[in-house]
Amino acid sequence: MNTETNSYQENLKDLRTNLGTMLPKEALNVFDKDAENLQLNQTSILKLEVGEKAPDFSLSNATNKTIKLSDLLKNSKVVLTFYRGFWCPYCNLQLAHYQNSLSEIQALGAELVAISPQIPDESLNVKEKNELNFEVLSDNGNIVARKYTTVFTNADAPVDTMTALGFDFDAHYSDDSRELPIPAVFIIEKDTTISFAKSLGGDYRNRVEVSEIINALKK
């Protein structure tokens, strides 16, 4: 799969083909139905809009070092992306897609930061598995996520299906709330003003293209 030059949507086609061979059809149907239901039921996603100020936060990175938004903004803009977790193939695809354009993002005066409710050990897995050269932060309890995007409780059907496939969803988190953020991307200027805010809705199979982020940074 050539993630270097392809768009997220192009890479998504390859991922869907791979998932179709890896997962039982019934399991994939459960996950797809879940994504469709979320798209229907989650309509007003973003908690912050362009022109508003980004609330400061301090979160642990993959090696348990505290990273503070206001410290990052002293040196550069911040591209903030909220994702679900290491277990989500669409999240891994998105993060790899962004990693491939990281040098261009940085050349435009921004740092990329990814946030999920996973524990730091799982964030480390994400960084190592996807060879990411940007901060991956742990937002236990989705405290920060709630200020930026919508947080929802993962439904029983996908979790039960994951369990049947031998995957322990709850092991990735510090609590058993099963709450997840709806994926969203924000660009935060050095003065904390949000200059870009976008989510493609509850259907987590769709993600903001890195080309959109780069175009926004160029403005």
Residue, then its C-alpha position, 0 to 999 in steps of 0.5 A: m500500500n503506497t501511503e506516500t502519494n495517495s490520499y486517505q480515501e485512496n488508501l482507504k480502498d486498500l484498507r477495506t480490501n485488506l479488512g475484507t480478507m482478514l475479518p469474517k464478513e459478519a464482523l465487518n458488517v457489525f463495524d460498518k453498521d456501527a459507523e453508519n449509526l454514528q453518522l446518523n446519530q451524531t450530528s453536531i460534532l465540534k465543540l470549538e469553531v474557527g475564531e475561538k480560543a483553544p483551551d490549554f491542556s497538559l497531557s502525558n505523551a507515550t513516554n509519560k512526559t507531560i506535554k502542555l499546549s501553551d508550551l508548544l504554541k510558544n514555538s509553532k502552530v499546532v495541528l491537533t487530531f483526536y483519534r479513537g485508539f491503536w485498535c482502530p485500523y482507520c486511526n492507524l491509516q490516518l496517523a500514517h497518512y499524516q506522518n508521511s506529510l509531517s515534514e511539510i506540516q513542520a515546514l509550514g510552521a506547525e507541530l502535529v499532535a495526536i490525542s486519544p483516551q488510551i493509556p501511555d503504554e498503548s500510545l507508545n504502541v501506536k508510535e512504534k507500530n506506525e513509526l510516528n515522529f510526532e507527539v501521541l498523547s493520552d487523554n484519560g477520561n477524554i477530559v480534553a476531548r470533551k472541550y474540542t469534539t463530541v465524546f460518546t459511549n462505544a456501543d455493545a455490538p462492536v465491543d462484543t464483536m471485538t471480544a469474539l475476535g479475541f480482542d480486549f477493548d477495555a485493556h487499552y484504557s484506564d477506565d471501563s467507560r468505553e467512551l471515545p472521541i469522534p475524530a476531529v482536526f484543529i489548527i491552533e495558531k500561536d495566539t491560541t486562535i483556532s484557524f481550522a476545525k473539521s470533523l467528517g462526522g460520526d462515521y470514523r471510516n472517513r478522516v480529514e485529508v492531510s492536503e486540507i490541513i496543508n492548504a489551511l496552513k498555507k493561508 
